[in-house]
Amino acid sequence: MNDLKGLLKALIAYKKLKPIHDELESLKGRKRKKYQDEHFDELHDYYAAKRELDSWFDNEKYEPESKVRELRRAQSDIDAYLRQYAPQAQQD
């Protein structure tokens, strides 16, 4: 469950920070360096999220929106399952 939460967090961070990375990629020279310095923390978080996602998906292309929906649905299903059987587990 914690792995899914970590993956969901990485997907959300990737989706949020990708435009900053894309803007950096469009710049050259001094503008690029200045932008990189101004957005150091966001870019650091983007690269960390990308590494996490690459490890989960073996460097395949991934669509953040569809994966986020898929993981939220899975998390909801797991939570519903656990709520269903939690009272029985407490009685045992």
C-alpha positions in Angstrom: 0.0 0.0 0.0 2.8 2.4 0.9 4.5 1.5 -2.5 1.3 2.6 -4.3 1.1 5.8 -2.3 4.8 6.5 -3.2 4.1 5.8 -6.9 1.0 8.1 -6.8 3.0 10.8 -5.2 5.7 10.5 -7.9 3.1 10.6 -10.7 1.5 13.7 -9.3 4.9 15.5 -8.8 5.9 14.5 -12.3 2.7 15.9 -13.8 3.0 19.1 -11.8 6.7 19.7 -12.5 7.0 18.6 -16.1 6.1 22.0 -17.6 9.0 23.5 -15.7 11.4 20.9 -17.1 9.9 21.5 -20.6 10.5 25.2 -20.3 14.1 24.6 -19.3 14.6 22.3 -22.3 13.4 25.1 -24.6 16.0 27.6 -23.3 19.7 28.0 -24.2 22.8 29.7 -22.8 22.5 32.2 -20.0 18.7 32.1 -20.0 18.8 28.3 -19.4 21.3 28.7 -16.6 19.3 31.5 -14.9 16.1 29.5 -15.2 17.8 26.4 -13.9 19.1 28.3 -10.9 15.7 29.9 -10.2 13.9 26.6 -10.4 16.5 24.3 -8.8 14.2 22.8 -6.2 11.4 22.1 -8.6 13.8 20.5 -11.1 15.4 18.4 -8.4 11.9 17.1 -7.4 11.0 16.5 -11.1 14.1 14.4 -11.7 13.5 12.4 -8.5 9.9 11.7 -9.5 11.1 10.7 -13.0 13.7 8.3 -11.6 11.0 6.8 -9.4 8.6 6.4 -12.3 11.4 5.0 -14.6 12.1 2.3 -11.9 8.5 1.4 -11.7 7.9 1.3 -15.5 11.3 0.1 -16.8 11.9 3.4 -18.6 8.8 3.0 -20.7 6.7 5.9 -21.7 4.0 6.6 -19.1 1.0 8.8 -19.2 0.7 10.5 -15.8 -3.0 11.2 -15.9 -4.0 7.6 -16.8 -1.6 6.1 -14.2 -2.9 8.5 -11.5 -6.5 7.4 -12.3 -5.5 3.8 -12.3 -3.6 4.0 -9.0 -6.4 6.0 -7.3 -8.9 3.4 -8.5 -6.7 0.6 -7.1 -6.2 2.5 -3.8 -10.0 3.0 -3.5 -10.6 -0.7 -4.2 -8.0 -1.8 -1.7 -9.4 0.6 0.9 -12.9 -0.8 0.3 -11.7 -4.3 0.6 -9.9 -3.6 3.9 -12.9 -1.8 5.3 -15.0 -4.8 4.4 -12.8 -7.3 6.2 -11.4 -5.1 9.0 -14.3 -5.9 11.4 -13.8 -9.6 10.9 -10.1 -9.3 11.6 -10.8 -7.4 14.8 -13.2 -10.2 16.0 -10.7 -13.0 15.4 
